[in-house]
Each structure stands twice: as structure tokens, then as C-alpha cells.
Amino acid sequence: MNKRPVEFLPINKILLVDDDATANYLSKELLESLQAANEFETAENCLRALELIRQSDCADVIFLDIKMPGIDGFDFLERLKKLSLEKKIKVVMLTSSVRPEDKLRAFSYKAVIEYLEKPLTSEKVQMIATTYLN
């Protein structure tokens, strides 16, 4: 796996939102090794993610899982829209869902820039960087 830094990413902060602590850990380790942002935060549920967004500088990019207990990824996107942050934040759906209807629904939100299947890889990060952030 090529783990050279993605130097051209203009990202200050990345937020990982997934109820799977292992997935968050692995994604964070990868993103840190790629030097993909200056700062990384993780949230194991959407309520915590919304709290982080309200309390601190908003993340530039959010990697968001769909299926989570309580408030799922789509509920999170609805609440994000109500906070009027859709223009400021880019959301990458990072999920195990391969359902076409989930993908279609995800892209109905302006903040969603990509829909990826887990796990996050350096190739996927590079694709996001070159396609959406460069």
C-alpha cells in the first residue's frame, strides 16, 4: 500500500463518524499516515458528531457511515442541512452498504461528494483528493 503523504490536500480537519470503533481507528491511522489533514476527530455516533461540529471549528471533510444505532447517517445529513453547513462541509459516505437506493439517497444531499465502500484505502483518499479537493 502506497502511504506517501497526500501533500496537496487543503484540509484542516477531518471528522470520522462511525459506530465501529475499529473502523474509525483504522481510517484515522491511514489518514494520519497520509498526512491528509492537520487535525482528526472521531465520533462513534451522529449525536456526538453534531456536538463536535457545534463546539469547535467545523471539519472540512466528514467520512460518514450510514447504518448506526439511533441517528443514522441520513438523519445526520438532514440535521447538517438544518445547520446550514452543507456548503462548507464535504461529506464522503464511507459505508458497507452496497444498496443502490442508499447511494442514490446519499447523493440527494448537496454536502455529499462521494460514496465509498469500506474500508478506506490510500487509493480512495488519493481519488477524493484529486477529484474533489485539489
C-alpha positions in Angstrom: 0.0 0.0 0.0 1.4 3.4 -1.0 1.4 5.6 2.0 3.1 8.7 0.7 1.7 12.0 2.1 -1.1 13.5 0.0 0.6 16.9 0.2 -1.9 18.9 -1.9 -4.9 18.3 0.4 -6.1 21.7 1.6 -7.8 20.1 4.6 -7.6 21.5 8.1 -9.8 19.0 9.9 -11.3 15.6 9.1 -14.1 14.1 11.2 -14.8 10.3 11.1 -18.3 9.3 12.1 -18.8 5.5 12.5 -20.2 3.4 15.4 -17.5 0.9 14.7 -14.5 2.0 16.8 -12.2 -0.3 14.8 -13.2 1.3 11.5 -12.7 4.7 13.0 -9.3 3.7 14.3 -8.1 2.2 11.0 -9.3 5.1 8.9 -7.7 7.6 11.3 -4.4 5.7 11.2 -4.4 5.7 7.4 -5.4 9.4 7.1 -2.7 10.4 9.6 -0.1 8.3 7.8 -1.0 10.1 4.6 -0.9 13.4 6.3 -4.3 14.1 4.9 -5.2 16.9 7.3 -3.9 19.0 10.2 -6.4 17.6 12.6 -8.5 14.5 13.0 -11.6 13.8 15.2 -13.7 10.7 15.6 -17.3 10.2 16.7 -18.9 6.9 17.4 -22.4 8.2 16.8 -24.1 11.1 15.0 -25.2 13.0 18.1 -21.5 13.2 19.2 -20.6 14.3 15.7 -23.1 17.1 15.7 -21.9 18.1 19.2 -18.3 18.3 17.8 -19.5 20.4 14.9 -21.3 22.8 17.1 -18.5 23.1 19.7 -15.4 23.5 17.6 -14.2 24.6 14.2 -16.2 22.6 11.7 -14.5 19.8 9.9 -13.7 20.4 6.2 -14.4 16.7 5.3 -16.6 14.2 7.1 -16.3 10.5 6.4 -19.8 9.2 7.4 -21.2 5.7 7.9 -24.9 5.2 7.1 -26.0 2.4 9.4 -25.6 3.4 13.0 -27.9 3.0 16.1 -30.1 5.9 17.0 -29.5 8.7 14.5 -28.2 7.1 11.2 -26.1 8.8 8.5 -29.2 10.1 6.6 -30.6 11.6 9.8 -27.2 13.3 10.4 -27.3 14.7 6.8 -30.8 16.2 7.5 -29.6 17.8 10.7 -26.5 19.1 8.9 -28.7 20.7 6.3 -30.7 22.5 9.0 -27.4 23.9 10.5 -26.8 25.5 7.1 -23.4 23.9 6.8 -23.9 22.0 3.6 -21.8 24.4 1.6 -18.9 24.5 4.0 -18.6 20.7 4.6 -17.8 18.0 2.2 -19.2 14.6 3.2 -17.9 11.3 2.0 -20.2 8.4 2.7 -17.9 5.5 3.9 -20.2 2.6 4.4 -20.6 -1.1 4.0 -24.0 -0.6 2.3 -24.0 -1.6 -1.3 -27.7 -0.8 -1.8 -28.3 1.3 -4.9 -31.1 3.2 -3.1 -28.7 4.2 -0.3 -26.2 5.6 -2.8 -29.0 7.5 -4.7 -30.3 8.9 -1.5 -26.8 10.0 -0.3 -26.2 12.0 -3.5 -29.5 13.8 -3.0 -27.7 15.8 -0.3 -25.6 18.7 -1.6 -22.8 18.1 1.0 -22.2 14.5 -0.2 -19.3 14.4 -2.7 -18.6 10.7 -2.8 -20.0 7.3 -1.8 -17.3 4.7 -0.9 -17.4 1.1 0.4 -15.4 0.3 3.5 -12.5 0.1 4.1 -10.9 3.4 3.4 -7.7 2.9 1.4 -4.9 5.2 0.3 -6.1 4.9 -3.3 -9.6 6.1 -2.2 -8.1 9.0 -0.3 -6.0 10.0 -3.3 -9.0 9.8 -5.6 -11.0 12.1 -3.3 -8.1 14.5 -3.1 -7.6 14.7 -6.9 -11.2 14.7 -7.8 -12.8 17.0 -5.2 -10.1 18.8 -3.2 -7.3 19.8 -5.5 
